[in-house]
Every structure is written in C-alpha cells, then in structure tokens.
Amino acid sequence: MANFKMTTMLAALLAGSLAVTAGGVAFADNVKTFDPAKFNQHIEKRVDRALTGTDATADQKKKVSTIIEQAFTDMKPLHDKRVENRKAMADAMQAPTIDKAKIEALRQEQIKTADAGSKRFTQALTDAGDVLSVQQRQAFFKKWSERGEHGHHGKRG
C-alpha cells in the first residue's frame, strides 16, 4: 500500500510540475512546425480583436503587437527549457531508483523557469498597457483575459 501511495504521489508531483509549466505561452501545437511569421500574425489578430470597439489607432495596435511579439520571442528559450525539464522529470520518475534530490532540483528549476516567463509576459502586458488609454487598456485586458477562460481555441469545457 505504501508503494502505491508513493507512486500516486510521484505521479501527482509530475502532473503538477507539468501543469504549472505547460500553462501560459504555447508557441505551437508542434514545436517542429513553429512558424514565427504565422505566430506574429496570430498575435496581431488577437490584439486587433482585443482592441475592437475601442478608439485605439493602428499605431497603438502595432505597438502593442510588437511588444507582445517581442515578449514571446524573448520567452522562446524558456519554452525550450520547460520542454527539456519536463523530459528530464519524466526520465527521473521512470528511473529504476528514485533520486529525490534530483527530482526536487528539477521541480525547483521548473518553478524558476515558469517564474521567469511570468515576469517577462507581465512586463510585456504592462508595457502594452502604457501604450493605451485607461479605457482602451481596460477593454484590452478584459478581452485578452476572456480567451484564457475558454482554453486553447475555446476547447476547454
């Protein structure tokens, strides 16, 4: 029974680690097919939708898009690190012997990486907010946040 509890706990730890780092920014459904130009077009469309109904100018929309696109570019190495860490965590959990110190170090690295991504994206959002008036900023963040409630492409139920 203790072995089952340990296995369950380790599986939960892995799932939690994956959940913490899998959220946030996705660069593509398949990293091998990531196209920066298409991704930037996606960001521009999303910014345009978020600012629809406001008096934001084309220049403001472009500035906000550029800020967010640069943040995603800056965060690409963090995404790659999260992928690498998830693989290392899976390997460590499946090893013949559990190395608790290694698993803890990987967990801490995942949290550090997630925090760095969160900081960079928060910086981008506050920088984008500086480009907009109060009303534009409120509308932008309301619409930008609504997307997250529906999951990736509205598939979350």
CORHU-V343846 format. One record per backbone hydrogen bond with DSSP energy under -0.5 kcal/mol. CO is the residue of the C=O (numbers start at 0). NH is the residue of the N-H. E is the energy in kcal/mol with one decimal. If there is no record, write none. Layout:
co=CO nh=NH e=E
co=CO nh=NH e=E
//
This chain:
co=0 nh=4 e=-2.3
co=1 nh=5 e=-2.4
co=2 nh=6 e=-2.6
co=3 nh=7 e=-2.8
co=4 nh=8 e=-2.7
co=5 nh=9 e=-2.7
co=6 nh=10 e=-2.5
co=7 nh=11 e=-2.4
co=8 nh=12 e=-2.5
co=9 nh=13 e=-2.5
co=10 nh=14 e=-2.7
co=11 nh=15 e=-2.9
co=12 nh=16 e=-2.6
co=13 nh=17 e=-2.6
co=14 nh=18 e=-2.7
co=15 nh=19 e=-2.5
co=16 nh=20 e=-1.7
co=17 nh=21 e=-2.4
co=18 nh=22 e=-1.2
co=22 nh=24 e=-0.8
co=29 nh=32 e=-2.2
co=30 nh=33 e=-1.5
co=33 nh=35 e=-0.5
co=34 nh=38 e=-2.5
co=35 nh=39 e=-2.6
co=36 nh=40 e=-2.0
co=37 nh=41 e=-2.3
co=38 nh=42 e=-2.3
co=39 nh=43 e=-2.6
co=40 nh=44 e=-2.4
co=41 nh=45 e=-2.5
co=42 nh=46 e=-2.8
co=43 nh=47 e=-2.5
co=44 nh=48 e=-2.7
co=45 nh=49 e=-2.4
co=46 nh=50 e=-1.7
co=47 nh=51 e=-0.6
co=48 nh=51 e=-0.9
co=50 nh=53 e=-1.9
co=56 nh=60 e=-2.5
co=57 nh=61 e=-2.3
co=58 nh=62 e=-2.4
co=59 nh=63 e=-2.6
co=60 nh=64 e=-2.5
co=61 nh=65 e=-2.7
co=62 nh=66 e=-2.3
co=63 nh=67 e=-2.3
co=64 nh=68 e=-3.1
co=65 nh=69 e=-2.4
co=66 nh=70 e=-1.8
co=67 nh=71 e=-2.2
co=68 nh=72 e=-2.2
co=69 nh=73 e=-2.8
co=70 nh=74 e=-2.0
co=71 nh=75 e=-0.8
co=72 nh=75 e=-0.9
co=74 nh=77 e=-0.5
co=74 nh=78 e=-2.2
co=75 nh=79 e=-2.5
co=76 nh=80 e=-2.2
co=77 nh=81 e=-2.4
co=78 nh=82 e=-2.2
co=79 nh=83 e=-2.4
co=80 nh=84 e=-2.9
co=81 nh=85 e=-2.6
co=82 nh=86 e=-1.9
co=83 nh=87 e=-2.3
co=84 nh=88 e=-2.7
co=85 nh=89 e=-2.5
co=86 nh=90 e=-2.7
co=87 nh=91 e=-2.5
co=88 nh=92 e=-2.4
co=89 nh=93 e=-1.5
co=90 nh=94 e=-0.6
co=91 nh=94 e=-0.6
co=96 nh=98 e=-0.5
co=97 nh=99 e=-0.9
co=98 nh=102 e=-2.5
co=99 nh=103 e=-2.5
co=100 nh=104 e=-2.3
co=101 nh=105 e=-2.4
co=102 nh=106 e=-2.5
co=103 nh=107 e=-2.7
co=104 nh=108 e=-2.1
co=105 nh=109 e=-2.4
co=106 nh=110 e=-2.3
co=107 nh=111 e=-2.4
co=108 nh=112 e=-2.6
co=109 nh=113 e=-2.8
co=110 nh=114 e=-2.6
co=111 nh=115 e=-2.2
co=112 nh=116 e=-2.2
co=113 nh=117 e=-2.5
co=114 nh=118 e=-2.7
co=115 nh=119 e=-2.3
co=116 nh=120 e=-2.6
co=117 nh=121 e=-2.5
co=118 nh=122 e=-2.3
co=119 nh=123 e=-2.0
co=120 nh=124 e=-2.5
co=121 nh=125 e=-2.5
co=122 nh=126 e=-2.6
co=123 nh=127 e=-2.8
co=124 nh=128 e=-2.2
co=125 nh=129 e=-1.4
co=126 nh=130 e=-0.6
co=127 nh=130 e=-1.2
co=127 nh=131 e=-0.7
co=128 nh=131 e=-0.7
co=132 nh=136 e=-3.0
co=133 nh=137 e=-2.5
co=134 nh=138 e=-2.2
co=135 nh=139 e=-3.0
co=136 nh=140 e=-2.7
co=137 nh=141 e=-1.8
co=138 nh=142 e=-2.4
co=139 nh=143 e=-3.0
co=140 nh=144 e=-2.1
co=141 nh=145 e=-1.7
co=142 nh=146 e=-1.1
co=143 nh=147 e=-0.7
co=144 nh=148 e=-1.0
co=145 nh=148 e=-0.6
co=145 nh=149 e=-0.7
co=146 nh=149 e=-1.2
co=147 nh=150 e=-0.8
co=149 nh=155 e=-1.6
co=150 nh=153 e=-1.8
co=151 nh=154 e=-1.6
//
